[in-house]
């Protein structure tokens, strides 16, 4: 298998924690196996968190004061527009009236296409956060990496990446793209989220889609959903019989919102995020948390605004039988409480809980099989 992550060189602890042929190693008691797996997963998560925090500027008092004022302005505008009474109206229906520019590329010898096309996402001219957001020039062009069979009428899988990635060399292995294409026979599209990959202006750090600048992040989330839906509609307009959406982490967040707005054939959310204010509060250092609480930037106004971009508000338009989830029991980045929230919002669909942290799914055979079975069941 191309990009077979199961054959990567693992540490001794990781090798001991892996299931053997789908069975537990008879030499390791089940509880010890889970304990080792969770410990390894948690350690990886803490390393990723440290890296993410090192690239993010911590807000100062004046930043929080500005954010507080911007939040009040945004809440007042959205209330006047009636979005809180009609949350679905916050998300306009995109029209797939574009023909992308296509470029050939290869990744480790595997050929694929890069599609470029205008995003055409628009905010409200009275929204101060939108006035800042639209200055990001590279973000105006949407991108997607595509592997397409000569038969365009095969089912499609749209894979939505996590925070800080958005490049083919990272996302192809994460989603087993060659396996989805060659072995399972799907057409595959990987949209690039705003402020990621080629959409990131110089000086914009990785992970800038989700920061303490919470009103700007609302536009990042809203545009993510717009861009993915526009790509899905373009794929459908070109004859796709079935379309599935598979997202991990931040991509699972986008997947959960897409499932509330588009009639896709299957939605799979892995290691999901669902409540942004709660997650930021969870990771907030004590000193910063005192400042955040003082300026009330995670208060009721912020939480009402974020309900407009939450699966807890936008119930899925597809039945529970077409929704699937997987999550890590010791996830340190998007803790299990986030997955539980989505599970309830999705009316308690099938969920695969695995021993390990946020990154542990990458080498978990049970997760691979769970995802592949869901895709094959719903798309073939």
Secondary structure, 3 states (H helix, E strand, C coil): CCCCHHHCCCCHHHHHHCCECCECCCCCCHHHHHHHHHHHHHHHHHHHHHHHHHCCCCCCHHHHHHHHHHHHHHHHHHHHHCCCCCHHHHCCCCCCCCCCEEEEEEECCEEEEEEEEECCCCCCCCCHHHHHHCCCCHHHEEEEEEECCCCCCCCEEEEECCCCCCCHHHHHHHCCHHHHHHHCCCEEEEECCCCCHHHCCCCCCCCCCCCCCHHHHHHHHHHHHHHHHHHHHHHHHCCCCCEEEEEECHHHHHHHHHCCCCCCCEEEEECCCCCHHHHHHHHCCHHHHHHHHHHCCCCHHHHHHHHHHCCCCCCCCCCHHHEEEEEECCCCCCCHHHHHHHHHHCCCCEEEEECCCCCHHHHCHHHHHHHHHHHHHHHC
